[in-house]
Amino acid sequence: MATKTINRSLEDFTFNGVAVEGSSRLVRMRSNDNGNPQSEAVASYSGLWPDGGTASFTTNRTREWLEGYGSGF
């Protein structure tokens, strides 16, 4: 099973005054157990505003390409 993994992480990153930290991972498979291309994404990020406000999110998503793979559309 051919796969490709992309890891990302943010450290000491600020955007418009908001300190953002976290990481994500994307794993792409050429062929899953059903024979279809698939990608799995896991991410967790948080933000800290200068006034002390916070926000965060965590996600885990799987996408499978069911039809049209290799057709160009």
Backbone as CSV, one residue per row, in Angstrom:
resi,resn,N_x,N_y,N_z,CA_x,CA_y,CA_z,C_x,C_y,C_z
1,MET,0.849,-1.165,0.000,0.000,0.000,0.000,0.899,1.234,0.000
2,ALA,0.879,2.004,-1.073,1.686,3.218,-1.184,1.002,4.357,-0.435
3,THR,1.744,4.978,0.485,1.208,6.102,1.251,2.206,7.250,1.258
4,LYS,1.678,8.426,1.533,2.503,9.611,1.695,1.976,10.348,2.920
5,THR,2.860,10.728,3.838,2.466,11.415,5.063,3.052,12.817,5.081
6,ILE,2.208,13.791,5.411,2.626,15.189,5.526,2.316,15.633,6.953
7,ASN,3.348,16.062,7.676,3.190,16.567,9.039,3.472,18.068,9.054
8,ARG,2.650,18.806,9.790,2.842,20.247,9.943,2.717,20.605,11.414
9,SER,3.500,21.597,11.845,3.342,22.087,13.211,3.673,23.576,13.250
10,LEU,3.002,24.274,14.141,3.225,25.704,14.335,3.817,25.920,15.719
11,GLU,4.898,26.667,15.777,5.522,27.035,17.044,5.898,28.504,16.957
12,ASP,5.599,29.266,17.992,5.904,30.701,18.028,5.353,31.417,16.800
13,PHE,4.136,31.074,16.382,3.496,31.669,15.208,2.398,32.628,15.661
14,THR,2.423,33.847,15.108,1.419,34.859,15.431,0.814,35.388,14.135
15,PHE,-0.524,35.518,14.116,-1.241,36.042,12.957,-2.222,37.095,13.449
16,ASN,-2.050,38.323,12.978,-2.895,39.444,13.410,-2.977,39.539,14.932
17,GLY,-1.854,39.316,15.602,-1.804,39.432,17.044,-2.274,38.206,17.808
18,VAL,-2.733,37.184,17.101,-3.209,35.954,17.746,-2.096,34.912,17.712
19,ALA,-1.712,34.409,18.893,-0.692,33.359,18.977,-1.360,32.022,18.648
20,VAL,-0.879,31.371,17.603,-1.472,30.114,17.137,-0.461,28.989,17.324
21,GLU,-0.914,27.894,17.916,-0.072,26.719,18.100,-0.859,25.471,17.736
22,GLY,-0.145,24.438,17.331,-0.803,23.171,17.042,-0.101,22.398,15.957
23,SER,-0.746,21.321,15.530,-0.144,20.469,14.504,-1.225,19.727,13.729
24,SER,-0.814,19.208,12.579,-1.720,18.395,11.764,-0.917,17.334,11.028
25,ARG,-1.624,16.288,10.626,-1.015,15.195,9.879,-1.984,14.773,8.788
26,LEU,-1.477,14.601,7.580,-2.273,14.138,6.452,-1.606,12.886,5.897
27,VAL,-2.385,11.804,5.801,-1.878,10.554,5.229,-2.698,10.263,3.978
28,ARG,-2.010,10.160,2.855,-2.673,9.841,1.588,-2.303,8.426,1.171
29,MET,-3.330,7.653,0.807,-3.131,6.272,0.355,-3.518,6.170,-1.110
30,ARG,-2.698,5.515,-1.867,-3.025,5.306,-3.278,-4.209,4.348,-3.414
31,SER,-4.293,3.377,-2.500,-5.359,2.384,-2.577,-5.674,1.878,-1.166
32,ASN,-6.929,2.047,-0.739,-7.343,1.538,0.579,-7.821,0.093,0.446
33,ASP,-8.469,-0.434,1.470,-8.950,-1.828,1.436,-9.990,-2.065,0.349
34,ASN,-10.689,-0.984,-0.084,-11.688,-1.093,-1.155,-11.076,-0.866,-2.532
35,GLY,-9.760,-0.571,-2.592,-9.099,-0.318,-3.864,-9.210,1.126,-4.314
36,ASN,-9.690,2.023,-3.451,-9.877,3.431,-3.801,-8.829,4.317,-3.131
37,PRO,-8.473,5.460,-3.766,-7.599,6.427,-3.108,-8.303,6.984,-1.864
38,GLN,-7.520,7.288,-0.840,-8.094,7.770,0.414,-7.107,8.703,1.095
39,SER,-7.631,9.678,1.845,-6.778,10.521,2.672,-7.381,10.624,4.066
40,GLU,-6.501,10.689,5.050,-6.914,10.837,6.438,-6.204,12.057,7.006
41,ALA,-6.958,12.961,7.631,-6.391,14.180,8.209,-6.743,14.258,9.687
42,VAL,-5.749,14.600,10.495,-5.925,14.815,11.931,-5.272,16.152,12.244
43,ALA,-6.003,17.043,12.943,-5.452,18.365,13.265,-5.936,18.821,14.632
44,SER,-5.086,19.596,15.291,-5.431,20.195,16.569,-4.693,21.535,16.669
45,TYR,-5.445,22.631,16.742,-4.870,23.976,16.805,-5.576,24.792,17.883
46,SER,-4.843,25.762,18.429,-5.438,26.679,19.404,-4.892,28.075,19.164
47,GLY,-5.700,29.073,19.558,-5.305,30.468,19.409,-5.478,31.216,20.716
48,LEU,-4.560,32.141,20.981,-4.613,32.972,22.181,-4.550,34.433,21.749
49,TRP,-5.629,35.171,22.023,-5.701,36.591,21.678,-4.990,37.418,22.745
50,PRO,-4.545,38.638,22.380,-3.853,39.505,23.343,-4.681,39.816,24.591
51,ASP,-6.021,39.833,24.468,-6.874,40.131,25.630,-7.128,38.906,26.511
52,GLY,-6.509,37.765,26.178,-6.658,36.552,26.966,-7.702,35.588,26.448
53,GLY,-8.462,35.968,25.414,-9.454,35.061,24.815,-8.769,33.898,24.116
54,THR,-9.467,32.763,24.085,-8.899,31.576,23.450,-9.919,30.907,22.535
55,ALA,-9.413,30.136,21.607,-10.247,29.295,20.736,-9.400,28.096,20.334
56,SER,-10.056,26.978,20.106,-9.323,25.790,19.669,-10.234,24.878,18.867
57,PHE,-9.604,24.017,18.085,-10.379,22.999,17.384,-9.516,21.757,17.174
58,THR,-10.203,20.642,17.103,-9.587,19.358,16.809,-10.470,18.670,15.786
59,THR,-9.851,18.059,14.802,-10.625,17.379,13.775,-9.942,16.082,13.366
60,ASN,-10.750,15.149,12.900,-10.276,13.887,12.368,-11.194,13.561,11.192
61,ARG,-10.644,13.540,9.979,-11.477,13.392,8.773,-10.867,12.343,7.843
62,THR,-11.733,11.517,7.274,-11.319,10.538,6.272,-12.124,10.772,5.007
63,ARG,-11.416,10.849,3.886,-12.086,11.007,2.580,-11.642,9.881,1.658
64,GLU,-12.632,9.297,0.993,-12.377,8.210,0.047,-12.922,8.610,-1.316
65,TRP,-12.110,8.452,-2.358,-12.537,8.777,-3.708,-13.237,7.556,-4.275
66,LEU,-14.581,7.663,-4.448,-15.388,6.513,-4.822,-15.562,6.333,-6.320
67,GLU,-15.711,7.450,-7.061,-15.974,7.336,-8.503,-15.102,8.277,-9.287
68,GLY,-14.766,7.888,-10.511,-14.069,8.762,-11.442,-12.566,8.813,-11.308
69,TYR,-11.987,8.040,-10.390,-10.534,8.078,-10.233,-9.864,7.631,-11.518
70,GLY,-8.905,8.417,-11.973,-8.162,8.096,-13.176,-8.835,8.564,-14.458
71,SER,-10.043,9.127,-14.357,-10.752,9.577,-15.555,-10.374,11.013,-15.926
72,GLY,-9.715,11.726,-15.014,-9.371,13.107,-15.292,-10.438,14.098,-14.860
73,PHE,-11.557,13.610,-14.343,-12.651,14.483,-13.920,-12.982,14.247,-12.466
